[in-house]
Amino acid sequence: MDAFWIILTGCLVACSCGILGCFLLLRKMTMIGDAISHAVLPGIVLAYFATHTYASLPMLIGAALFGVLVTVFIETLHKSGKLQADAAIGISYTLMFAIGVILISVFAGQVDLDQDCVLYGEIIFIPFDTFSIGGWEIPRTVILLSGVCIGVVAFIWIGYKALLVTSFDPLLAQVLGISTAFWHYALMGAVSVTTVMSFEAVGAIIVVAFLVVPAATAYLLTNQLMTMLFFSVGLGCSASVLGYYFAAALDASIAGGMATCLGLQFVFVFVWVEIKKSRQKQEALSTVE
Amino acid sequence: MEQLIDFLLFRDPNVRWVVLGVSMMCASSAIVGTFTFLRKRALIGDAISHAILPGICLAFLLTQQKASWILLIGAFISGWLGLQSIDTITRRTKLKADAALGIVLSTFYGFGIVLLTMIQNTGNAAQSGLDKFLFGKAAALVQEDVITFSVFSILLILIVGLFFSAFRMIIFDRDHAQTLGLPIRKLELLLSTLTVFAVAIGIQAVGVVLMAALLITPAAAARYWTHNLYLMLILATAFAVFSGILGTFVSYTFPHMPTGPWIVAVLSVVALLSIAFGRQKGVWMAMRLQRRNRTKMLLENILKCMYHLGEKQGDFNQVYSFKALQAHRFIEDQQLKKGVRMLVHKGWIESLKEGIRFKEEGLREGKRIVRIHRLWELYLTQHMNLPPDHVHEDAEAIEHIITPELERELERQLQHPTIDPHNSVIPR
């Protein structure tokens, strides 16, 4: 049963991250996603310290605010401070992450949160903290992540058109009266909430693998946004299953195993696309001859 | 305080090695980082540093040793592989650079975590301390490590020194480098390889996760103080070494504190202060310059307005009330009062009960502004073929900027004119 809950947790993270990741990728904001996932750390630590539990909603929102804050910070450094964009991202998130780690060290002993959790999550402990619904013992994290997943799907459902237009054609969006800024920050907020919620399962860094890799792999396979979203989620979920057994076989971190499988999927698809491309080239050459 | 003195005087012989080692690491990252920063490829360092983790673990798994040079070789190989993967992905697929960075960063790191936890779970006693690579533990450096790192750092600095002018050229003027026949691709590969090297060394100080800061932040901070590449390198190195030593001190005083985050925190404070107060394009300097320009424009507009009124009456010695000035050109009450106060203080005008009146200096200045304005209008109509009713706006802006040299040049090119396109006299 434990294996089931762990894999389910992985799949839920894969769903929400896979969907949001597609939009980050298309907006060329992958590294901002990376920055957000690192930058929510101080928020999470403070939340732990204040409530001693992970699941209090107000503190969760507070932690998610840190994610939006860092995007504002990056933009301020870039626009007002005239710092080049990549350096602005680099400086902002390393500072926030450093503060987070320092806070963990300061509160060490008072908070049930250690550096390992930051680095690769504690997905293995998730089945032990359960919540009983109608006689079923369901892990608390699974319930929370299901909520996030439903929220993300709803967000994309409602905002699909607007996100599509603002991602591909900001000028058209302006003409249609769709606020680019609003959807930008809404997406950033969604990414923040998702990374905060995924933190316990996979940690602050491996969540980037779920945000970026399945979306990128799907992008190599299709040009259709809808298809890309489904591929991305499917790839993420299958990597969660494979990653679990891979890690179990090696007696290693499960989150790390899932990330490794995501990487392998990408390599396979990349090689496959390359082979297909060279075959097409040969065919084209032979018809010319 | 006592601890600080102890630390600074190297009373603990270990401290000497630690400080030397950290300084070397920080210096080499800052130097290489300056080049990556200027090439606008700052985040490459972030991806490389995460990509190094599996190399360190594999090197340990294969040799069962923790000697720093073995781990360094492993780190270098996997960092280099990561770099090549990024390059391959961006060249061969439709994915953009940022996605390539994200893919390499997260999957290499994930694989590294698999290996690391695998090693930890085997219960091998020799592995303890391997996880220090994640956040850095400079305070635990021993003499042997420091010697290894110093050798590599010095090597790295020497190579940078040797190829300095070539690197400078491919950063600032790639086309020129190409025409000179420099092997650009090879040089760029060398620079990237050096970056991998610097990251592999620097990781000991700040760890995998925060290594990006050691590359980016010193260079970004230095950029706000100078335009000169030499000075920028020196400043970046100084910032990095200062932060490195301070961070190490904190970790030395409170042993449960990780070194990396403290170094990064100090470094970030230095960078934020530089962005705010830097001499070159710092926010505060820019604001001050803007304010000064705005004041200059206000004063010049008031003088110009007085001159126009005087010109109409044919008498520049009159007294003008604020109302009369505002009727000619609207300036807000508060602004006008402020401007007049400053002009009086300068001794350019005098303030009487009924209003204000030119003094000699002020009249000369007012005349100068009007002259430039009209010269520029004439220049635009004669040399740019603009119709006379289109030139006023432009002249309004330029009159505050033109220097005496430009003014003389304008007069020369227009052959010392007397009348502007609107038939007003150009005063002299």
Interface residues (C-beta under 8 A of the other chain):
Chain A: L25 K28 M29 T30 M31 G33 D34 H38 L77 S80 G81 K82 L83 Q84 D86 A87 I89 G90 I91 T94 L95 F97 A98 I99 V101 I102 S105 A108 Q115 L119 Y120 I205 I206 V208 A209 L211 V212 V213 A216 Y219 L220 F246 A247 L250 D251 A252 S253 A255 G256 G257 M258 A259 T260 L262 G263 F266 F270 V273 E274
Chain B: F37 K40 R41 A42 L43 G45 D46 H50 I89 R92 T93 K94 L95 K96 D98 A99 L101 G102 I103 L105 S106 T107 F108 Y109 G110 F111 G112 I113 V114 L115 L116 T117 M118 N121 T122 L134 F135 V209 L210 A212 A213 L215 I216 T217 A219 A220 H256 M257 P258 G260 P261 W262 V264 A265 S268 A271 I275 K281 V283 A286
